[in-house]
C-alpha cells in the first residue's frame, strides 16, 4: 500500500509508469465514456447522470496529469515529441471519425447538407464532426508549447492570467464561438498547476485541505462547467476551478492509499486510456446508427445498454490490437525494437606451453 503522504512526483522515476495515475486515468476515462453514452442515449436528465457530477473534474485531471510530466529542456525536441504523441492521433482519428460520420449520414441522405457545415464546425470547435472529444489533444499540444516557451519566473503569473482570462470570457463576454480560446486558458491553468505542484509533499494536512476545498464547495454550491465549450451549467466559474483542483489532489491521494490489487483492472484501462479515448466516439456513433436505424431500437435505456455492451467488448480487444507495431505508430508511440542478444565471445586460453585443462568461463547471458 502506498503512503499518500509521499508526493506523486513525475521526477521520482521516469523509467517506470506511475501506477496510481494509471488507475485514476482508468476510472476517469471510463467515467468519460459512460457520460458520452448517456448523452447520446438521451439520458442526461436521469439521476445517474446527475450523480456523475461527483467526478466533474475529470477533464482538468488529464491536463493536470500531463503537467506533472512536463520537462524543461531542448524545446525543438519537446515540440517534435508532443507533435508525435498528440497531433498524430488527433489527425488520424479525426479523419476516421469523420469518415464514419459521413458514411452513416450518406445512408439517410443527410450527407450533402453535412458537407456545408464541416469547415464551420472545425473553425469554431477545432475538431471535425464525428470525434468531438479529440479537442483535448489539440488544446493540450498548444498549452504545452505556451508553457514551455514561458520563462520560469513568469509561469505562476501566466497561470493566474490564464484562469482569469477564461473566467472573463465566460462571465463578462460570454464568448463561446470559437470555443478553443477559453478551453486553452483553462487547460493551460491545470497543466501548469500540475507542473508547479508535482514535487510538493502530500502531507496529511495538505491532502485534508484539498479534500475540504473540494467537498466544501460541492456541498455549499456545486459548480459544473463544460471545459470544451466553457459553458457554466451551475454555480460559479472560480468555485469550479478551486473545487476541481481540490478534487484532483484528493482522488490522487485516495488512490495512492488503496491496496494495489484493488486497482489492477483500472490500471490496465489507464495504461490503454489513449486507445479508449480516441476511438470510443467512433464506436458509439457506428453502434448508435446500427441500433436505431437498422435494428429499430427506440427505447433510450435499451440504446444505452447496447452502446455499453459494444464498448465493453470492442474497446479492450482494440487495445490489445493497438499493441501491434504498425498500429502503435497511429497512437503516437514509438515502435519499440527488441534488443538483440550479442553473440558470445569465446574465452581465450592463457598462453601456456601445454593445453589448459581448466574449464573455460561461460559467456554472460543476454539480459533483455
Long-range contacts (C-beta under 8 A, 24 or more apart in sequence): 1-257, 1-258, 1-259, 1-260, 2-256, 2-257, 2-260, 3-256, 3-257, 4-202, 4-207, 4-253, 4-254, 4-256, 4-257, 5-201, 5-202, 5-203, 5-204, 5-207, 6-201, 6-202, 6-256, 7-198, 7-199, 7-200, 7-201, 7-202, 8-68, 8-198, 8-202, 8-252, 8-256, 9-68, 9-198, 9-199, 10-68, 10-69, 10-70, 10-198, 11-198, 11-199, 17-271, 19-260, 19-263, 19-267, 20-252, 20-255, 20-256, 20-263, 21-65, 21-68, 21-252, 21-270, 22-266, 22-267, 22-270, 22-271, 23-255, 23-258, 23-263, 23-266, 23-267, 23-270, 24-61, 24-65, 24-251, 24-252, 24-255, 24-266, 24-270, 25-62, 25-65, 25-269, 25-270, 25-273, 26-263, 26-265, 26-266, 26-267, 26-268, 26-269, 26-270, 26-271, 26-273, 27-55, 27-266, 27-269, 27-270, 28-55, 28-58, 28-61, 28-62, 29-269, 29-270, 29-273, 29-276, 29-277, 30-266, 30-269, 30-276, 31-55, 31-58, 32-58, 32-59, 32-133, 32-277, 33-276, 33-280, 33-311, 33-315, 34-308, 36-133, 36-280, 36-281, 36-284, 37-284, 37-304, 37-307, 37-308, 37-311, 38-304, 40-284, 40-288, 40-307, 41-288, 41-300, 41-301, 41-303, 41-304, 41-307, 42-300, 42-303, 43-300, 43-301, 43-304, 53-222, 53-224, 54-218, 55-247, 55-251, 56-222, 56-224, 56-225, 56-240, 56-243, 56-244, 56-247, 57-214, 57-243, 57-244, 57-245, 57-247, 57-248, 57-251, 59-136, 59-227, 59-228, 60-186, 60-190, 60-227, 60-244, 60-245, 60-248, 61-190, 61-244, 61-247, 61-248, 61-251, 62-136, 62-140, 63-140, 63-143, 63-186, 63-187, 63-190, 63-191, 63-194, 64-190, 64-191, 64-193, 64-194, 64-245, 64-248, 65-194, 66-140, 66-144, 66-191, 66-194, 67-147, 67-190, 67-191, 67-192, 67-193, 67-194, 67-195, 67-196, 67-198, 68-194, 68-195, 68-198, 70-144, 70-147, 70-148, 70-191, 70-194, 70-195, 72-148, 72-152, 75-148, 75-149, 78-144, 78-148, 79-145, 79-148, 82-141, 82-144, 82-145, 83-141, 84-332, 84-334, 85-332, 85-333, 86-137, 86-138, 86-140, 86-141, 86-144, 86-332, 87-137, 87-138, 87-141, 87-332, 88-329, 88-330, 88-331, 88-332, 89-134, 89-137, 89-274, 89-278, 89-330, 89-331, 89-332, 90-134, 90-137, 90-138, 90-141, 92-330, 93-131, 93-134, 93-278, 93-279, 93-282, 93-330, 94-127, 94-128, 94-130, 94-131, 94-134, 95-128, 96-130, 96-131, 96-279, 96-282, 97-128, 97-129, 97-130, 97-131, 97-134, 97-281, 97-282, 97-285, 98-128, 98-129, 98-130, 98-131, 99-130, 100-130, 100-282, 100-285, 100-286, 101-129, 101-130, 101-285, 102-130, 104-285, 104-286, 104-289, 104-293, 107-289, 107-293, 108-293, 123-178, 124-177, 124-178, 124-179, 125-178, 125-179, 125-180, 125-228, 126-178, 126-179, 126-180, 130-281, 130-282, 130-285, 131-278, 131-281, 131-282, 132-228, 132-281, 133-277, 133-280, 133-281, 134-278, 135-180, 135-183, 135-228, 136-187, 136-228, 136-277, 137-278, 138-180, 139-180, 139-183, 139-184, 139-187, 140-187, 140-191, 142-184, 143-184, 143-187, 143-188, 143-191, 144-191, 146-184, 146-188, 147-188, 147-191, 147-192, 147-195, 155-192, 155-195, 155-196, 156-192, 156-196, 158-188, 158-192, 159-188, 159-189, 159-192, 159-193, 159-196, 162-186, 162-188, 162-189, 162-192, 163-189, 163-238, 163-241, 166-230, 166-237, 167-237, 167-238, 167-241, 169-230, 170-225, 170-230, 170-231, 170-232, 170-237, 171-237, 175-230, 176-229, 176-230, 176-231, 179-228, 179-229, 179-230, 182-229, 182-230, 183-227, 183-228, 183-229, 183-230, 186-227, 186-230, 186-241, 187-227, 189-241, 190-244, 190-245, 190-248, 193-245, 197-249, 202-249, 202-252, 202-253, 202-256, 206-249, 207-249, 207-250, 207-253, 209-246, 210-245, 210-246, 210-249, 210-250, 210-253, 211-246, 211-249, 211-250, 211-253, 212-246, 213-242, 213-243, 213-245, 213-246, 214-243, 214-246, 214-247, 214-250, 215-246, 217-242, 217-243, 217-246, 218-243, 272-316, 272-319, 272-322, 274-331, 274-332, 275-315, 275-318, 275-319, 275-322, 275-331, 276-315, 276-319, 278-331, 279-315, 279-318, 280-311, 280-315, 283-310, 283-311, 283-314, 283-315, 284-310, 284-311, 339-368, 341-366, 342-366
